[in-house]
Amino acid sequence: MAAASLGAQLHEVRKLKELSLKAVAEPAGISPAYLQKLERNEVKRPSPHVLHGLAEALEVPYMALMEAAGYVVPAADAKKVKPGSVLAHAFSSEEISEEEAEVLARYLRWYRNEQAHAQGSKS
């Protein structure tokens, strides 16, 4: 199975975290318009500096973004996952298709919505 594109990964993680373009772009040191271009795969090879900023802003492994952008990364470093970013790492895996990632993201949004409604009805 093909790995999800860099743009799809960025978009899905941002949506899972329920963050706006601006909320991710500003701490990453880029404009919301540039982030939107990245998510649409309109940027062929973003700089490592930009990818580092996005990794920090989205709390995903930097090396996973580097690999998704087409940079060569050492295999050992690509396997390291920060605590709490297992889902983001799963989305960067070659074992999950873009379609599967989208389905999982939709399910997670639905589940969070259900949990929010359940919490609201308890109040």
N, C-alpha and C positions, 0 to 999 in steps of 0.2 A: 504494500500500500504506500502511496505517496504521502510524504509529510505535508501538513498544511503549510501554505505559503506564509512568509513573514507577515504580510499584511493581514491575512486571516487570523493569525495567532495574536497579533497586536489588538485587532478589533475584538476578538472573542474574550480575551483577558480583560480588556477595558470594560466591555459590556458586563462580564461576570462580576466585576468589582463595582459596577454601576457608577462609573466615572465618566465625566464629560470629556470631550476633546481637550478643552482648556485645562481641566483638572490634571490631565496627564502631561500635556505639552509644556505647561509653564515650569513644573519642577524638573522636567527633562531638558529644559533650555532650548526648546524649539517652539515654533508657532503652531497653533491649532490647524492652520491650513497645511503645513508641512506634515503633521501627523496624519491628517486625512489623506494626503497623497501617499504616505507610507502604507496606510491601511488599504488603499486601493491598488497597491503594487505599482504605483506610477514612478517610484524611485527605484532605480536598478540596484544600487549598492550604497545604502546609507553608511556614513562613517562610523567607525568603532566608537567614537566619542558620543555620537547621537544614540547608538544602540546601548551604550553604558547608561546614559541618562534615562532612557526608556526602561531599562532593566531595573534601575533604582526606583523610578516612579511607579512602575507596575508590580514591583517586588517579584520579579521572575529571574531565572538564572541568565546572567549576561552571556555566557557561552552558548546557551540555547538560541538566543537571538542572533549571535554571531554566526552560528551554524545555519540558521534559517535564512540569513542574508547572503549566504554563499561563501562565507569565509571559512578557511580551514582551521579547525580547532583540534587540539589534542583530545583523543578519545577519553582519557581519564578525567580531564577537566569537564567535558561535556556531560559526564555522568553524575557530577556532584550536584546535589539539590539542596537549596537552603531549606531549613525547617519552615513549614507553613506554605511552601510553594509547590507541593506535590502535584496539585491540579494543573498549575501552569506548566510544570514539567511534562505532565501527561499530554497536554495539548501540543507540546513541541516534539513529541515522540513520533518516530517513523512508523510506529505500530498503530496509529490512529489516523483515519482518513479525515479530510476536511468536512465531509458530510457527517461523520460520527461526532466530530468536535462541535459542529453546529447543533446537532440533536442534544448532546450533553449540555450545552450552554442553554438551550431553550428549556430543558428539564430543570436545570438549576434555577433559572429565573422563575419558573412556575413554582418550584418548591419554596423558594424564598418568599414569594408572594403569598402562598398558602400559610407559611409560618407567620408572616406579618399580620394576616387576617386573623389567625388563631390567637395571636398575642393581643390584638385589638379587641377581640370579643371577650377576653378574660378580664379586661379592665373595667 
